[in-house]
Amino acid sequence: MINSKLHILMGHKKIKSIRQLAEETSITRLSLTKLYNGESKGIEFNTLNTLCKYFDCDICDILEYEKD
């Protein structure tokens, strides 16, 4: 299972809402909400790239693989 760690990154950077993150990254609120809640069926490379740049992190800081 792939899990999102977006909430951790947002906490470290003191991002108070998905709305704020959407405004600062130009990623849609819907995409961010689905990723944040673990409801996303997929994620575009461009979205990952934008988040990595914004948070100055690697993909493994955003997503983690957990064996079922």
PQR file with spaces between the fields and no chain letter, atoms N, CA, C, O and H, PARSE charges and radii, in Angstrom:
ATOM       1  N    MET     1       0.844   -1.169    0.000 -0.4000 1.5000
ATOM       2  CA   MET     1       0.000    0.000    0.000 -0.0000 2.0000
ATOM       3  C    MET     1       0.896    1.241    0.000  0.5500 1.7000
ATOM       4  O    MET     1       1.917    1.274    0.687 -0.5500 1.4000
ATOM       5  N    ILE     2       0.523    2.231   -0.750 -0.4000 1.5000
ATOM       6  CA   ILE     2       1.234    3.499   -0.788 -0.0000 2.0000
ATOM       7  C    ILE     2       0.509    4.490    0.124  0.5500 1.7000
ATOM       8  O    ILE     2      -0.700    4.689   -0.001 -0.5500 1.4000
ATOM       9  H    ILE     2      -0.306    2.204   -1.308  0.4000 1.0000
ATOM      10  N    ASN     3       1.247    5.102    1.032 -0.4000 1.5000
ATOM      11  CA   ASN     3       0.677    6.070    1.966 -0.0000 2.0000
ATOM      12  C    ASN     3       1.260    7.449    1.718  0.5500 1.7000
ATOM      13  O    ASN     3       2.430    7.589    1.361 -0.5500 1.4000
ATOM      14  H    ASN     3       2.229    4.941    1.134  0.4000 1.0000
ATOM      15  N    SER     4       0.437    8.455    1.912 -0.4000 1.5000
ATOM      16  CA   SER     4       0.870    9.839    1.764 -0.0000 2.0000
ATOM      17  C    SER     4       1.357   10.371    3.104  0.5500 1.7000
ATOM      18  O    SER     4       0.760   10.120    4.152 -0.5500 1.4000
ATOM      19  H    SER     4      -0.513    8.340    2.202  0.4000 1.0000
ATOM      20  N    LYS     5       2.468   11.120    3.040 -0.4000 1.5000
ATOM      21  CA   LYS     5       2.986   11.780    4.233 -0.0000 2.0000
ATOM      22  C    LYS     5       2.870   13.302    4.082  0.5500 1.7000
ATOM      23  O    LYS     5       3.602   14.065    4.712 -0.5500 1.4000
ATOM      24  H    LYS     5       2.953   11.324    2.189  0.4000 1.0000
ATOM      25  N    LEU     6       1.940   13.712    3.237 -0.4000 1.5000
ATOM      26  CA   LEU     6       1.749   15.131    2.972 -0.0000 2.0000
ATOM      27  C    LEU     6       1.440   15.897    4.254  0.5500 1.7000
ATOM      28  O    LEU     6       1.916   17.017    4.439 -0.5500 1.4000
ATOM      29  H    LEU     6       1.345   13.092    2.725  0.4000 1.0000
ATOM      30  N    HIS     7       0.647   15.300    5.139 -0.4000 1.5000
ATOM      31  CA   HIS     7       0.285   15.977    6.388 -0.0000 2.0000
ATOM      32  C    HIS     7       1.519   16.273    7.243  0.5500 1.7000
ATOM      33  O    HIS     7       1.555   17.284    7.945 -0.5500 1.4000
ATOM      34  H    HIS     7       0.260   14.390    4.989  0.4000 1.0000
ATOM      35  N    ILE     8       2.516   15.411    7.191 -0.4000 1.5000
ATOM      36  CA   ILE     8       3.745   15.623    7.961 -0.0000 2.0000
ATOM      37  C    ILE     8       4.523   16.801    7.394  0.5500 1.7000
ATOM      38  O    ILE     8       4.990   17.668    8.133 -0.5500 1.4000
ATOM      39  H    ILE     8       2.486   14.590    6.621  0.4000 1.0000
ATOM      40  N    LEU     9       4.657   16.819    6.059 -0.4000 1.5000
ATOM      41  CA   LEU     9       5.369   17.919    5.410 -0.0000 2.0000
ATOM      42  C    LEU     9       4.681   19.251    5.660  0.5500 1.7000
ATOM      43  O    LEU     9       5.334   20.263    5.915 -0.5500 1.4000
ATOM      44  H    LEU     9       4.278   16.115    5.459  0.4000 1.0000
ATOM      45  N    MET    10       3.359   19.238    5.585 -0.4000 1.5000
ATOM      46  CA   MET    10       2.609   20.467    5.820 -0.0000 2.0000
ATOM      47  C    MET    10       2.821   20.954    7.247  0.5500 1.7000
ATOM      48  O    MET    10       2.956   22.155    7.479 -0.5500 1.4000
ATOM      49  H    MET    10       2.829   18.416    5.379  0.4000 1.0000
ATOM      50  N    GLY    11       2.850   20.041    8.194 -0.4000 1.5000
ATOM      51  CA   GLY    11       3.074   20.410    9.592 -0.0000 2.0000
ATOM      52  C    GLY    11       4.441   21.020    9.816  0.5500 1.7000
ATOM      53  O    GLY    11       4.579   22.018   10.524 -0.5500 1.4000
ATOM      54  H    GLY    11       2.741   19.065    8.005  0.4000 1.0000
ATOM      55  N    HIS    12       5.466   20.411    9.200 -0.4000 1.5000
ATOM      56  CA   HIS    12       6.828   20.932    9.354 -0.0000 2.0000
ATOM      57  C    HIS    12       6.970   22.327    8.773  0.5500 1.7000
ATOM      58  O    HIS    12       7.714   23.153    9.300 -0.5500 1.4000
ATOM      59  H    HIS    12       5.354   19.601    8.625  0.4000 1.0000
ATOM      60  N    LYS    13       6.249   22.592    7.675 -0.4000 1.5000
ATOM      61  CA   LYS    13       6.354   23.898    7.027 -0.0000 2.0000
ATOM      62  C    LYS    13       5.278   24.871    7.524  0.5500 1.7000
ATOM      63  O    LYS    13       5.185   26.006    7.057 -0.5500 1.4000
ATOM      64  H    LYS    13       5.644   21.921    7.247  0.4000 1.0000
ATOM      65  N    LYS    14       4.474   24.403    8.474 -0.4000 1.5000
ATOM      66  CA   LYS    14       3.412   25.210    9.085 -0.0000 2.0000
ATOM      67  C    LYS    14       2.381   25.693    8.050  0.5500 1.7000
ATOM      68  O    LYS    14       1.906   26.828    8.093 -0.5500 1.4000
ATOM      69  H    LYS    14       4.550   23.481    8.853  0.4000 1.0000
ATOM      70  N    ILE    15       2.061   24.786    7.126 -0.4000 1.5000
ATOM      71  CA   ILE    15       0.987   25.045    6.158 -0.0000 2.0000
ATOM      72  C    ILE    15      -0.306   24.687    6.863  0.5500 1.7000
ATOM      73  O    ILE    15      -0.497   23.540    7.268 -0.5500 1.4000
ATOM      74  H    ILE    15       2.447   23.865    7.091  0.4000 1.0000
ATOM      75  N    LYS    16      -1.192   25.653    7.014 -0.4000 1.5000
ATOM      76  CA   LYS    16      -2.388   25.461    7.832 -0.0000 2.0000
ATOM      77  C    LYS    16      -3.532   24.772    7.111  0.5500 1.7000
ATOM      78  O    LYS    16      -4.414   24.204    7.756 -0.5500 1.4000
ATOM      79  H    LYS    16      -1.037   26.585    6.685  0.4000 1.0000
ATOM      80  N    SER    17      -3.535   24.811    5.772 -0.4000 1.5000
ATOM      81  CA   SER    17      -4.661   24.219    5.061 -0.0000 2.0000
ATOM      82  C    SER    17      -4.255   23.763    3.665  0.5500 1.7000
ATOM      83  O    SER    17      -3.257   24.215    3.103 -0.5500 1.4000
ATOM      84  H    SER    17      -2.818   25.272    5.248  0.4000 1.0000
ATOM      85  N    ILE    18      -5.039   22.878    3.143 -0.4000 1.5000
ATOM      86  CA   ILE    18      -4.836   22.430    1.772 -0.0000 2.0000
ATOM      87  C    ILE    18      -5.076   23.596    0.820  0.5500 1.7000
ATOM      88  O    ILE    18      -4.443   23.695   -0.232 -0.5500 1.4000
ATOM      89  H    ILE    18      -5.849   22.511    3.600  0.4000 1.0000
ATOM      90  N    ARG    19      -5.971   24.453    1.191 -0.4000 1.5000
ATOM      91  CA   ARG    19      -6.236   25.646    0.368 -0.0000 2.0000
ATOM      92  C    ARG    19      -4.976   26.498    0.236  0.5500 1.7000
ATOM      93  O    ARG    19      -4.644   26.953   -0.858 -0.5500 1.4000
ATOM      94  H    ARG    19      -6.485   24.372    2.046  0.4000 1.0000
ATOM      95  N    GLN    20      -4.282   26.710    1.339 -0.4000 1.5000
ATOM      96  CA   GLN    20      -3.043   27.483    1.316 -0.0000 2.0000
ATOM      97  C    GLN    20      -1.998   26.799    0.431  0.5500 1.7000
ATOM      98  O    GLN    20      -1.333   27.453   -0.373 -0.5500 1.4000
ATOM      99  H    GLN    20      -4.552   26.340    2.228  0.4000 1.0000
ATOM     100  N    LEU    21      -1.859   25.478    0.584 -0.4000 1.5000
ATOM     101  CA   LEU    21      -0.894   24.731   -0.213 -0.0000 2.0000
ATOM     102  C    LEU    21      -1.239   24.803   -1.694  0.5500 1.7000
ATOM     103  O    LEU    21      -0.352   24.938   -2.537 -0.5500 1.4000
ATOM     104  H    LEU    21      -2.399   24.947    1.237  0.4000 1.0000
ATOM     105  N    ALA    22      -2.521   24.715   -2.007 -0.4000 1.5000
ATOM     106  CA   ALA    22      -2.966   24.799   -3.398 -0.0000 2.0000
ATOM     107  C    ALA    22      -2.618   26.164   -3.994  0.5500 1.7000
ATOM     108  O    ALA    22      -2.149   26.250   -5.129 -0.5500 1.4000
ATOM     109  H    ALA    22      -3.241   24.606   -1.322  0.4000 1.0000
ATOM     110  N    GLU    23      -2.843   27.204   -3.240 -0.4000 1.5000
ATOM     111  CA   GLU    23      -2.537   28.557   -3.717 -0.0000 2.0000
ATOM     112  C    GLU    23      -1.039   28.755   -3.933  0.5500 1.7000
ATOM     113  O    GLU    23      -0.628   29.425   -4.880 -0.5500 1.4000
ATOM     114  H    GLU    23      -3.223   27.134   -2.318  0.4000 1.0000
ATOM     115  N    GLU    24      -0.233   28.177   -3.065 -0.4000 1.5000
ATOM     116  CA   GLU    24       1.210   28.387   -3.140 -0.0000 2.0000
ATOM     117  C    GLU    24       1.895   27.482   -4.164  0.5500 1.7000
ATOM     118  O    GLU    24       3.010   27.779   -4.591 -0.5500 1.4000
ATOM     119  H    GLU    24      -0.566   27.633   -2.295  0.4000 1.0000
ATOM     120  N    THR    25       1.251   26.388   -4.563 -0.4000 1.5000
ATOM     121  CA   THR    25       1.862   25.450   -5.513 -0.0000 2.0000
ATOM     122  C    THR    25       1.158   25.409   -6.862  0.5500 1.7000
ATOM     123  O    THR    25       1.700   24.866   -7.824 -0.5500 1.4000
ATOM     124  H    THR    25       0.345   26.146   -4.215  0.4000 1.0000
ATOM     125  N    SER    26      -0.041   25.976   -6.943 -0.4000 1.5000
ATOM     126  CA   SER    26      -0.881   25.904   -8.153 -0.0000 2.0000
ATOM     127  C    SER    26      -1.331   24.485   -8.474  0.5500 1.7000
ATOM     128  O    SER    26      -1.666   24.182   -9.619 -0.5500 1.4000
ATOM     129  H    SER    26      -0.481   26.417   -6.161  0.4000 1.0000
ATOM     130  N    ILE    27      -1.341   23.623   -7.479 -0.4000 1.5000
ATOM     131  CA   ILE    27      -1.910   22.277   -7.614 -0.0000 2.0000
ATOM     132  C    ILE    27      -3.350   22.372   -7.134  0.5500 1.7000
ATOM     133  O    ILE    27      -3.625   23.038   -6.136 -0.5500 1.4000
ATOM     134  H    ILE    27      -1.069   23.869   -6.548  0.4000 1.0000
ATOM     135  N    THR    28      -4.263   21.722   -7.822 -0.4000 1.5000
ATOM     136  CA   THR    28      -5.674   21.857   -7.472 -0.0000 2.0000
ATOM     137  C    THR    28      -5.939   21.343   -6.052  0.5500 1.7000
ATOM     138  O    THR    28      -5.299   20.406   -5.574 -0.5500 1.4000
ATOM     139  H    THR    28      -4.040   21.181   -8.633  0.4000 1.0000
ATOM     140  N    ARG    29      -6.899   21.987   -5.407 -0.4000 1.5000
ATOM     141  CA   ARG    29      -7.296   21.559   -4.059 -0.0000 2.0000
ATOM     142  C    ARG    29      -7.782   20.119   -4.075  0.5500 1.7000
ATOM     143  O    ARG    29      -7.513   19.359   -3.145 -0.5500 1.4000
ATOM     144  H    ARG    29      -7.419   22.748   -5.795  0.4000 1.0000
ATOM     145  N    LEU    30      -8.498   19.743   -5.132 -0.4000 1.5000
ATOM     146  CA   LEU    30      -9.023   18.379   -5.229 -0.0000 2.0000
ATOM     147  C    LEU    30      -7.880   17.362   -5.246  0.5500 1.7000
ATOM     148  O    LEU    30      -7.924   16.361   -4.531 -0.5500 1.4000
ATOM     149  H    LEU    30      -8.716   20.361   -5.888  0.4000 1.0000
ATOM     150  N    SER    31      -6.869   17.619   -6.058 -0.4000 1.5000
ATOM     151  CA   SER    31      -5.719   16.702   -6.132 -0.0000 2.0000
ATOM     152  C    SER    31      -5.018   16.607   -4.779  0.5500 1.7000
ATOM     153  O    SER    31      -4.689   15.514   -4.320 -0.5500 1.4000
ATOM     154  H    SER    31      -6.833   18.432   -6.640  0.4000 1.0000
ATOM     155  N    LEU    32      -4.796   17.737   -4.153 -0.4000 1.5000
ATOM     156  CA   LEU    32      -4.119   17.744   -2.857 -0.0000 2.0000
ATOM     157  C    LEU    32      -4.956   17.082   -1.771  0.5500 1.7000
ATOM     158  O    LEU    32      -4.425   16.369   -0.920 -0.5500 1.4000
ATOM     159  H    LEU    32      -5.063   18.625   -4.526  0.4000 1.0000
ATOM     160  N    THR    33      -6.251   17.316   -1.800 -0.4000 1.5000
ATOM     161  CA   THR    33      -7.142   16.692   -0.809 -0.0000 2.0000
ATOM     162  C    THR    33      -7.121   15.180   -0.941  0.5500 1.7000
ATOM     163  O    THR    33      -7.032   14.466    0.058 -0.5500 1.4000
ATOM     164  H    THR    33      -6.683   17.896   -2.492  0.4000 1.0000
ATOM     165  N    LYS    34      -7.203   14.692   -2.168 -0.4000 1.5000
ATOM     166  CA   LYS    34      -7.165   13.238   -2.387 -0.0000 2.0000
ATOM     167  C    LYS    34      -5.836   12.654   -1.946  0.5500 1.7000
ATOM     168  O    LYS    34      -5.804   11.587   -1.333 -0.5500 1.4000
ATOM     169  H    LYS    34      -7.276   15.272   -2.980  0.4000 1.0000
ATOM     170  N    LEU    35      -4.749   13.328   -2.245 -0.4000 1.5000
ATOM     171  CA   LEU    35      -3.430   12.857   -1.820 -0.0000 2.0000
ATOM     172  C    LEU    35      -3.320   12.892   -0.299  0.5500 1.7000
ATOM     173  O    LEU    35      -2.857   11.927    0.310 -0.5500 1.4000
ATOM     174  H    LEU    35      -4.774   14.194   -2.743  0.4000 1.0000
ATOM     175  N    TYR    36      -3.732   13.971    0.308 -0.4000 1.5000
ATOM     176  CA   TYR    36      -3.678   14.144    1.763 -0.0000 2.0000
ATOM     177  C    TYR    36      -4.469   13.047    2.483  0.5500 1.7000
ATOM     178  O    TYR    36      -4.022   12.506    3.494 -0.5500 1.4000
ATOM     179  H    TYR    36      -4.108   14.755   -0.186  0.4000 1.0000
ATOM     180  N    ASN    37      -5.645   12.732    1.948 -0.4000 1.5000
ATOM     181  CA   ASN    37      -6.522   11.741    2.583 -0.0000 2.0000
ATOM     182  C    ASN    37      -6.257   10.314    2.136  0.5500 1.7000
ATOM     183  O    ASN    37      -6.946    9.396    2.580 -0.5500 1.4000
ATOM     184  H    ASN    37      -6.009   13.172    1.127  0.4000 1.0000
ATOM     185  N    GLY    38      -5.278   10.106    1.270 -0.4000 1.5000
ATOM     186  CA   GLY    38      -4.966    8.759    0.790 -0.0000 2.0000
ATOM     187  C    GLY    38      -6.021    8.199   -0.131  0.5500 1.7000
ATOM     188  O    GLY    38      -6.178    6.982   -0.220 -0.5500 1.4000
ATOM     189  H    GLY    38      -4.718   10.852    0.909  0.4000 1.0000
ATOM     190  N    GLU    39      -6.744    9.054   -0.815 -0.4000 1.5000
ATOM     191  CA   GLU    39      -7.824    8.626   -1.701 -0.0000 2.0000
ATOM     192  C    GLU    39      -7.457    8.721   -3.175  0.5500 1.7000
ATOM     193  O    GLU    39      -8.270    8.401   -4.042 -0.5500 1.4000
ATOM     194  H    GLU    39      -6.617   10.043   -0.743  0.4000 1.0000
ATOM     195  N    SER    40      -6.243    9.158   -3.460 -0.4000 1.5000
ATOM     196  CA   SER    40      -5.814    9.359   -4.835 -0.0000 2.0000
ATOM     197  C    SER    40      -5.606    8.020   -5.527  0.5500 1.7000
ATOM     198  O    SER    40      -5.015    7.107   -4.951 -0.5500 1.4000
ATOM     199  H    SER    40      -5.582    9.419   -2.756  0.4000 1.0000
ATOM     200  N    LYS    41      -6.085    7.901   -6.750 -0.4000 1.5000
ATOM     201  CA   LYS    41      -5.892    6.686   -7.551 -0.0000 2.0000
ATOM     202  C    LYS    41      -4.560    6.737   -8.293  0.5500 1.7000
ATOM     203  O    LYS    41      -4.078    5.715   -8.782 -0.5500 1.4000
ATOM     204  H    LYS    41      -6.565    8.643   -7.218  0.4000 1.0000
ATOM     205  N    GLY    42      -3.973    7.917   -8.377 -0.4000 1.5000
ATOM     206  CA   GLY    42      -2.696    8.106   -9.051 -0.0000 2.0000
ATOM     207  C    GLY    42      -2.239    9.536   -8.848  0.5500 1.7000
ATOM     208  O    GLY    42      -3.002   10.398   -8.412 -0.5500 1.4000
ATOM     209  H    GLY    42      -4.365    8.747   -7.980  0.4000 1.0000
ATOM     210  N    ILE    43      -0.980    9.767   -9.174 -0.4000 1.5000
ATOM     211  CA   ILE    43      -0.437   11.108   -9.014 -0.0000 2.0000
ATOM     212  C    ILE    43       0.487   11.381  -10.198  0.5500 1.7000
ATOM     213  O    ILE    43       1.309   10.540  -10.559 -0.5500 1.4000
ATOM     214  H    ILE    43      -0.360    9.067   -9.528  0.4000 1.0000
ATOM     215  N    GLU    44       0.348   12.538  -10.786 -0.4000 1.5000
ATOM     216  CA   GLU    44       1.149   12.901  -11.943 -0.0000 2.0000
ATOM     217  C    GLU    44       2.572   13.240  -11.504  0.5500 1.7000
ATOM     218  O    GLU    44       2.792   13.754  -10.408 -0.5500 1.4000
ATOM     219  H    GLU    44      -0.321   13.222  -10.493  0.4000 1.0000
ATOM     220  N    PHE    45       3.531   12.941  -12.378 -0.4000 1.5000
ATOM     221  CA   PHE    45       4.924   13.274  -12.084 -0.0000 2.0000
ATOM     222  C    PHE    45       5.093   14.768  -11.861  0.5500 1.7000
ATOM     223  O    PHE    45       5.886   15.186  -11.017 -0.5500 1.4000
ATOM     224  H    PHE    45       3.352   12.523  -13.269  0.4000 1.0000
ATOM     225  N    ASN    46       4.365   15.561  -12.602 -0.4000 1.5000
ATOM     226  CA   ASN    46       4.457   17.011  -12.455 -0.0000 2.0000
ATOM     227  C    ASN    46       4.030   17.449  -11.052  0.5500 1.7000
ATOM     228  O    ASN    46       4.633   18.349  -10.468 -0.5500 1.4000
ATOM     229  H    ASN    46       3.721   15.221  -13.287  0.4000 1.0000
ATOM     230  N    THR    47       3.007   16.819  -10.526 -0.4000 1.5000
ATOM     231  CA   THR    47       2.545   17.124   -9.166 -0.0000 2.0000
ATOM     232  C    THR    47       3.619   16.759   -8.149  0.5500 1.7000
ATOM     233  O    THR    47       3.920   17.539   -7.246 -0.5500 1.4000
ATOM     234  H    THR    47       2.517   16.088  -11.000  0.4000 1.0000
ATOM     235  N    LEU    48       4.199   15.558   -8.301 -0.4000 1.5000
ATOM     236  CA   LEU    48       5.278   15.146   -7.401 -0.0000 2.0000
ATOM     237  C    LEU    48       6.468   16.093   -7.496  0.5500 1.7000
ATOM     238  O    LEU    48       7.055   16.473   -6.483 -0.5500 1.4000
ATOM     239  H    LEU    48       3.955   14.924   -9.035  0.4000 1.0000
ATOM     240  N    ASN    49       6.815   16.468   -8.718 -0.4000 1.5000
ATOM     241  CA   ASN    49       7.927   17.386   -8.924 -0.0000 2.0000
ATOM     242  C    ASN    49       7.679   18.726   -8.228  0.5500 1.7000
ATOM     243  O    ASN    49       8.567   19.268   -7.570 -0.5500 1.4000
ATOM     244  H    ASN    49       6.338   16.159   -9.541  0.4000 1.0000
ATOM     245  N    THR    50       6.467   19.248   -8.383 -0.4000 1.5000
ATOM     246  CA   THR    50       6.111   20.521   -7.754 -0.0000 2.0000
ATOM     247  C    THR    50       6.187   20.428   -6.236  0.5500 1.7000
ATOM     248  O    THR    50       6.714   21.330   -5.584 -0.5500 1.4000
ATOM     249  H    THR    50       5.746   18.808   -8.917  0.4000 1.0000
ATOM     250  N    LEU    51       5.668   19.348   -5.672 -0.4000 1.5000
ATOM     251  CA   LEU    51       5.702   19.172   -4.219 -0.0000 2.0000
ATOM     252  C    LEU    51       7.132   18.989   -3.713  0.5500 1.7000
ATOM     253  O    LEU    51       7.485   19.522   -2.661 -0.5500 1.4000
ATOM     254  H    LEU    51       5.240   18.615   -6.202  0.4000 1.0000
ATOM     255  N    CYS    52       7.952   18.249   -4.442 -0.4000 1.5000
ATOM     256  CA   CYS    52       9.349   18.066   -4.047 -0.0000 2.0000
ATOM     257  C    CYS    52      10.088   19.399   -4.035  0.5500 1.7000
ATOM     258  O    CYS    52      10.858   19.684   -3.118 -0.5500 1.4000
ATOM     259  H    CYS    52       7.666   17.817   -5.296  0.4000 1.0000
ATOM     260  N    LYS    53       9.851   20.204   -5.050 -0.4000 1.5000
ATOM     261  CA   LYS    53      10.487   21.524   -5.096 -0.0000 2.0000
ATOM     262  C    LYS    53       9.984   22.411   -3.957  0.5500 1.7000
ATOM     263  O    LYS    53      10.772   23.070   -3.279 -0.5500 1.4000
ATOM     264  H    LYS    53       9.226   19.973   -5.795  0.4000 1.0000
ATOM     265  N    TYR    54       8.669   22.420   -3.756 -0.4000 1.5000
ATOM     266  CA   TYR    54       8.065   23.287   -2.744 -0.0000 2.0000
ATOM     267  C    TYR    54       8.572   22.944   -1.341  0.5500 1.7000
ATOM     268  O    TYR    54       8.930   23.832   -0.567 -0.5500 1.4000
ATOM     269  H    TYR    54       8.029   21.885   -4.307  0.4000 1.0000
ATOM     270  N    PHE    55       8.597   21.646   -1.024 -0.4000 1.5000
ATOM     271  CA   PHE    55       9.005   21.224    0.316 -0.0000 2.0000
ATOM     272  C    PHE    55      10.510   20.953    0.418  0.5500 1.7000
ATOM     273  O    PHE    55      11.013   20.631    1.494 -0.5500 1.4000
ATOM     274  H    PHE    55       8.306   20.925   -1.653  0.4000 1.0000
ATOM     275  N    ASP    56      11.222   21.086   -0.704 -0.4000 1.5000
ATOM     276  CA   ASP    56      12.652   20.788   -0.765 -0.0000 2.0000
ATOM     277  C    ASP    56      12.916   19.401   -0.189  0.5500 1.7000
ATOM     278  O    ASP    56      13.671   19.238    0.769 -0.5500 1.4000
ATOM     279  H    ASP    56      10.813   21.347   -1.578  0.4000 1.0000
ATOM     280  N    CYS    57      12.274   18.412   -0.798 -0.4000 1.5000
ATOM     281  CA   CYS    57      12.349   17.048   -0.291 -0.0000 2.0000
ATOM     282  C    CYS    57      12.437   16.056   -1.450  0.5500 1.7000
ATOM     283  O    CYS    57      12.415   16.443   -2.618 -0.5500 1.4000
ATOM     284  H    CYS    57      11.661   18.545   -1.577  0.4000 1.0000
ATOM     285  N    ASP    58      12.535   14.785   -1.109 -0.4000 1.5000
ATOM     286  CA   ASP    58      12.517   13.705   -2.083 -0.0000 2.0000
ATOM     287  C    ASP    58      11.132   13.074   -2.114  0.5500 1.7000
ATOM     288  O    ASP    58      10.307   13.300   -1.229 -0.5500 1.4000
ATOM     289  H    ASP    58      12.553   14.471   -0.160  0.4000 1.0000
ATOM     290  N    ILE    59      10.897   12.284   -3.143 -0.4000 1.5000
ATOM     291  CA   ILE    59       9.590   11.615   -3.280 -0.0000 2.0000
ATOM     292  C    ILE    59       9.293   10.754   -2.052  0.5500 1.7000
ATOM     293  O    ILE    59       8.148   10.681   -1.605 -0.5500 1.4000
ATOM     294  H    ILE    59      11.567   12.100   -3.862  0.4000 1.0000
ATOM     295  N    CYS    60      10.317   10.107   -1.511 -0.4000 1.5000
ATOM     296  CA   CYS    60      10.092    9.232   -0.348 -0.0000 2.0000
ATOM     297  C    CYS    60       9.652   10.015    0.887  0.5500 1.7000
ATOM     298  O    CYS    60       9.180    9.425    1.858 -0.5500 1.4000
ATOM     299  H    CYS    60      11.247   10.167   -1.874  0.4000 1.0000
ATOM     300  N    ASP    61       9.805   11.341    0.856 -0.4000 1.5000
ATOM     301  CA   ASP    61       9.308   12.163    1.964 -0.0000 2.0000
ATOM     302  C    ASP    61       7.819   12.454    1.811  0.5500 1.7000
ATOM     303  O    ASP    61       7.158   12.861    2.766 -0.5500 1.4000
ATOM     304  H    ASP    61      10.189   11.821    0.067  0.4000 1.0000
ATOM     305  N    ILE    62       7.297   12.243    0.608 -0.4000 1.5000
ATOM     306  CA   ILE    62       5.890   12.500    0.310 -0.0000 2.0000
ATOM     307  C    ILE    62       5.083   11.205    0.351  0.5500 1.7000
ATOM     308  O    ILE    62       3.968   11.168    0.873 -0.5500 1.4000
ATOM     309  H    ILE    62       7.835   11.912   -0.168  0.4000 1.0000
ATOM     310  N    LEU    63       5.658   10.161   -0.200 -0.4000 1.5000
ATOM     311  CA   LEU    63       4.979    8.863   -0.292 -0.0000 2.0000
ATOM     312  C    LEU    63       5.821    7.783    0.359  0.5500 1.7000
ATOM     313  O    LEU    63       7.051    7.835    0.334 -0.5500 1.4000
ATOM     314  H    LEU    63       6.563   10.191   -0.624  0.4000 1.0000
ATOM     315  N    GLU    64       5.144    6.803    0.944 -0.4000 1.5000
ATOM     316  CA   GLU    64       5.864    5.657    1.505 -0.0000 2.0000
ATOM     317  C    GLU    64       5.147    4.374    1.125  0.5500 1.7000
ATOM     318  O    GLU    64       3.921    4.341    1.019 -0.5500 1.4000
ATOM     319  H    GLU    64       4.145    6.761    0.964  0.4000 1.0000
ATOM     320  N    TYR    65       5.919    3.328    0.922 -0.4000 1.5000
ATOM     321  CA   TYR    65       5.362    2.024    0.594 -0.0000 2.0000
ATOM     322  C    TYR    65       5.288    1.191    1.855  0.5500 1.7000
ATOM     323  O    TYR    65       6.267    1.058    2.589 -0.5500 1.4000
ATOM     324  H    TYR    65       6.915    3.355    1.008  0.4000 1.0000
ATOM     325  N    GLU    66       4.114    0.631    2.097 -0.4000 1.5000
ATOM     326  CA   GLU    66       3.913   -0.233    3.262 -0.0000 2.0000
ATOM     327  C    GLU    66       3.373   -1.560    2.757  0.5500 1.7000
ATOM     328  O    GLU    66       2.362   -1.590    2.055 -0.5500 1.4000
ATOM     329  H    GLU    66       3.318    0.739    1.500  0.4000 1.0000
ATOM     330  N    LYS    67       4.021   -2.634    3.099 -0.4000 1.5000
ATOM     331  CA   LYS    67       3.559   -3.958    2.668 -0.0000 2.0000
ATOM     332  C    LYS    67       2.199   -4.249    3.300  0.5500 1.7000
ATOM     333  O    LYS    67       1.958   -3.938    4.466 -0.5500 1.4000
ATOM     334  H    LYS    67       4.842   -2.609    3.669  0.4000 1.0000
ATOM     335  N    ASP    68       1.322   -4.849    2.504 -0.4000 1.5000
ATOM     336  CA   ASP    68      -0.023   -5.184    2.998 -0.0000 2.0000
ATOM     337  C    ASP    68       0.011   -6.293    4.018  0.5500 1.7000
ATOM     338  O    ASP    68      -1.034   -6.693    4.531 -0.5500 1.4000
ATOM     339  H    ASP    68       1.518   -5.101    1.557  0.4000 1.0000
